[in-house]
Amino acid sequence: MDIEYNKNIFIESEKNMSLATYASLPEHSHGRLYPDFANIIRSPFQRDRDRLIHSSAFRRLDGKTQVFAYHEGKNYRTRLTHSIEVAQITRTICKKLNLNEELGEAIALAHDLGHAPFGHAGERGLNNSMKKFGGFDHNINSLKIMTKLERRYPEFEGLNLTWETLEGTIKHNGPITKINNKYLKEYNKQFNLELDQYSSLESQIASFADDIAYNNHDIDDGFRAGFFSIEDIRQLPFIEKIIKKFEHSHPNASDDIRIYAITRQLIADMIFDLLETTQNNIDKCHIKTSQDVRIQKHFTANFSTIMQNNINLLHQFLKEKFYTATTVARMDMKSQKIIEDLFSVFMNDYHLLPISVRQNITSTTPDDIKAENICTYIANMTDMMAVEEHKKLFDSYTRF
């Protein structure tokens, strides 16, 4: 890079943000794999966030399933709207705990970049197809997108994000003790992400914000799609408590308004519980620095036992009423088959791949490398791209 700015001006402005001592401070960042310039307008983590928002992979999330297949209705959540909701909740919690909300936001926006089409059904399909070659993990695919597949600079592959954003994204669900993936192993040799340790508190908050977001938007989406009623969900005691309190003040509210009241209050309850429990853990473990967070033997951020029990009950309810409903299960089956069909046909004859993908494969390419290229190609499709590709290959009446 040939642009230079006065880094000291930036650092002084950052020091005035009154972050907690255990927050991820920009001036203590491990930096980027490739030398880059400092920016007096945006912090390193703001620049990470902006690079992610402008990436092709982030835009593609609009065409990837959360629970419903993309074509079933634009009013339901996609991976993109989900990621925006997670970022909003992450910022709120990080700000209250005096953490670096810019880093938390970047990790929240990045956490689902690597998901396959068709949500978890697509991931199962790719994982089954890749079983002989180490399986498929969307978190590792997120890392690959950020560090290799997005190409916007002449000097390097990837987005050249900070160590903290990469580390927080790959480990937001906890430490990685067994590294079975070749790409993760090779990249970690280049830029050690300390995979055996916990991630920053900002990253942990993003992970729990993910839980808060999807639990509540699945209540909303499932209700609006007709999979369950207000009377069904109020059988959960903690939901009944919320509804009774709301109905006392608004006895004539419609079911549409009542479902908003439920999710609004439940999000607030989860956030306050997470704030209180996390702050108690910080105090109990005498955490003073971000490194203190990383060396713990457990998550520092967490829900209380009572809240976690409520979430488990909610998961069970959604599984019975929503995730395993006939129409969702049938779409999941078809989605998984589409992914497995695509992988199988491309592995059997790589000449069927687009030229841009085929250029990395020859008749002598080992199967594991061929499989990795095919897996990456399929994983980065949107739902409709996968459907259309499947039609072109298997439907005799569809043009090539």
N, C-alpha and C positions, 0 to 999 in steps of 0.2 A: 504494500500500500504506500502511496506517495503523499498522503494527506496527514498533516500533523497539527494538533491543537494543544493548547496549554492544559495538560492533565491536572495540574495543581488547582486550577480554578474549579474544575469539576469536583475534585476530591473535597475541597473546602465546603462546597455547597452540599455535598452528600453528608458531611459530618454534622450538619445542622438538622438532619432529619430525625434526630432523637430515637434512633433505633436501639433496641435492647442489645445488651452485650452478647447474647446468644444468637442474635440475628446474623444473616449472611451479609457482611459489609462489603461493598464494592471494592474498597481499597485493599481488602484482604483476599480478593478473588485469586484463584489459581490461573486466571487468564484464559487465553484461547490457544488452541494447538498451533495456529499460524499467527505470527505477529500482526497486530492490527493497530489502528490509531485510536487514541482516546478522543472522546467527544464531549464538549463542554455543555451541550444542550441535553443530551440523553445519557443516562447511566449505562454501563455495560449490559445490565439486565433489561433495561428498556429497549436497547438495540436488539437483544435476543428476541424479545417479544415482537418487535416490529418485523424482524426478518421472518419469524414464524407466520405472522399474519399475512405477509406478502408472498408466502411460499405457495407453490402449486398444490402441494400435499394438503395444506390447510383448506384451500378452496374445494378440493375434492371431497372433503368431509361432508359437504352439503348433499352429496349423492350417495352417502353410505348410511345404512340402516342403524338405528339404535335398537328398537325392538321390531317395529313394523318395517316391512319391505318398502323401499323408496316409493314405488308407484302406488302405494295404498292410500296416500293422502298427505298433502303438504302441511296439514295442521299438526301432524305428529312430529315428535323430535327426530332429528337426524344426529349424526356424530358432531356436526358443526354446531347446531344449537345447544347440544349437550355440553360441548367444550366451552362455549360462551357462558353458560350457566355455572359451570364449575369454576371458571375464572372469576366470575362475579362473587361467588361465595368465598373463594380463596382470598380475594382481596379484602373482603370484609373482616375475615378472621385474622389475617395477617396484620391488618391495621390495628385491630384491637389489642393484639399481643405485642405490638411494636416490632413486628418482623418486617422483612423486606418484601413488601407486597408486590414490587415489580418482578422479583424473582419468582414469587409464588404464582403470579399471573402467567409468566412465561412457561413454567412447568405445567400449569393447568391447561394452557392452550396446546401444549405439545403432547400431552399424555396419551391421546388417542390417535395420533397421526398415523401410526402403523397398522391400524385395524384393517382387516380384510373386508371385502364386500359382504353384505348380509349379516353383519353382527357376529354373534357367537357361533351361529350355524356355519358361516363362512370360515371362521377360524377353525372349527372342528374339521371341516372339509380339507383345509390346507394342512392341518396338523396330521390328519390321517394319511394324506398323500405324501407328506414329507417324513413319515415315521422312520423310514430306512435311512434318512439323511439328517437326523437330529431333530425333526419336528419343526413346528412353526410357532413363534412367540411374537405377538404384536408389539411388545415393548422393545424387543431387539430390532424389529422392523422400523419402529419409530427412530431408534438410534441410527439405523442405516440411512433413513431418509434425511435426517439432520446432518449426518457426517459424510454422506457420499452421493445420494441420489439427486438431491437438489443441487443444481449447478448454475450458479449465478456470477461466479468470480473467475477470472482467468488464472489466478494464482493457486487455487485449490478446489477440491471437490467439497460439496456440502455447504452448510451455512456458516461454518466456523463460529459456533456458539461458545459461550463460556463453559468452563469446566462445571460450574455449579448448576447450570441449566441441563447439561447432558447427564451429569451424575444424578440430579434430582428426578429426571424423567425416567431413566433406566431403573432406578431403585425406589420409585415412589411406593411400591408395594412391599418394600423391605429389602434386606441384603440378598445378594445372589451368591450362594455358597458353592454351587456346582456350575462351571462354565462349560456347557456342552456345545455351544454354538461357535462355529469357526470364526464368523465375522466379529462377534463380541470379543472373543479371545484375542484376535489380531489387533483390533482397535484398542483394547485395554492395554496392550503392550506399548502402543504409541502414546496413549494419554491415559494414565492410570486413574480409573474412576473409583478406586478403593471399594470394589464390589462387595467385599465381605463385611463392610460396615453399614450402619444405618445412614440414611440420607439426611439432609438438612431439615430443620423444623419447617421451613417453607414448603419443602417437598412433601413432608408428612401431612401438613395441612391440606395441600392440594389433593392428596389421596383420600382423606376423609371428606373433603368437599365433594369429591367424585361420588362417594357413597350417598351424601346428603342429596345431591342433585338427582342422581338416577332413581333413588328410592321414591322421591316425591314426584318427579315427572312421570314415573311409571304409574303412580296412583292416578295422576291427571289423565295420561294417555289411555290407560286401561279403562277408566270410567267413561271417558268420552267415546271410546270405541264400543261401549256396551258390554264389556266382559263382566262387570260387576256393578252393583248399585250402591247407593249410600247406605241402605239397610244392610247390605252384605258387609261393607267395610267397618260399619260401626260395631260389629261384633268384636272387634279388637278393643280391649278396655281403654287403652290410651287414646284411641280415635274417638270412642264414645264420649270420653271426657271433653275432648275438644268440641265435638258437635253439640253436646248439651249446653256448654257455656255459650257457644255462638247462637244457638236457637233461643236461649233465654233473652238475648238482646234483639235477635232478628227472627222471630217465629215464622214469618211468611216468606223467608228467602227461598229462592228456587234451588234445585239440586245443583245447577251449574255454579251458582254463587257459593253454595255450601262446600263443594269440592275445592274451590279456591280457598275458602276459609280453612279447610283441613290442611292443605299443603302449605299454606302461608304460615299457620301456627306450628306445624310440624317442623318446617325448615327452621323457624326461630328457636323452637325447643332443642333441636339437634345442635344448632350453632352455639346456644348458650351452654348446653351440656358439654360440648367439645371444648369450649373456652375454659370452663371451670375445671374440668378434669385435666386438661393440658397444663393449665397454670399450677394446679396442685402437684402434678408430676415434675414440673420444672423446679418448684420449691423443694419437694421431697428429695429429689436427686441432686440438689445443689448445683444445678446447671448454670454455668456462667458464660460459656463460649459455645460457638457452633460446633467445635470439636467435641465438647462434652456431650452434645446431642448424638454425634456419630458413634461414639464409643459405648453407648448404652447397650444393654442386652435385650432391649425391648423398645417398642415405639414410645416416644415421649408424648406425642399427640395421641389422644384416645378418647373414646366415649366412656361414660360410667357403665358399670355393670347393668344397672337398671335400663339405661338407654340402649345398650347393646342387646339386651333381652327383648326389648320392644322392637328393635330393628329385625331381630331374628324371626319374631312373630309376623312382622310385615312381609319379610321375604317368603315365608311359608304361605301366607295368604296370596301374594302375587304369583307364586309358583303354581298354586292350585287353580286360581281363578283366571290367570292371564298368560303366563309364560308357557303353560302346557295346554292352553285352550286349543280346540281342534284346528281352527283356521291358522293360528300361529304355528302349531306343530306341523301342519301340512306345508306351510310356506318354508319353515325351517328345513324340512326334509327335501323339498325341491331345491332350495338354495344350496344346501350342502352337496346335493347331487350335481348341480351346475358346476360348482367349484371342482369337485372330484373328476367330473367328465373333462373339464378343460385341462386340468393337470395331466390326466392320463393320455389324452389325445396328443398333447404337445410333447410329452415324454416319448411317445411312440413314434412321432414324426415331427422333428423340430422345424421342418420346412413349412409347416402350417403356421408358424409364428410370424408376426410382423417383421419386416426387414430390420427395423431398429433393434429388435430383441435378438433376431437370428445372427446378427453380426458378431455376437459374443460366443456363438456356438458353431462347432464344426463336427464332422463325422467322427473325429478322434477325441472330442471333449469328454472327459470323465463324467459319469452319470451324476455324481454329487454336485459338480459345477453346473451342469445342464439343469438339474433340478432346482438349484438355488436361483438361477436366472429366471426359470419359468415361474417359480414361487413368487419372486419379487414382482414379476410382470402381473400376475393374477392378483396379488395382495393389494396392489396400488390401483386396481380398477374401482370404479364406482359400481353400485348395484346394476344400473342399467347398462353400463359397458359390458359387464359380465353376461347379462341376459342376451344382449345383442350379439356378442361374440359366440355364445352358445348356439344361438339361432343360425348364425352364418355357417357353423360347423356341422350342425345336426339336423337342421330343417331344410329339406330339399327345395322348398319354395321361397327361401330367403336368399336374396342376392349376396354375392361375396363382397 
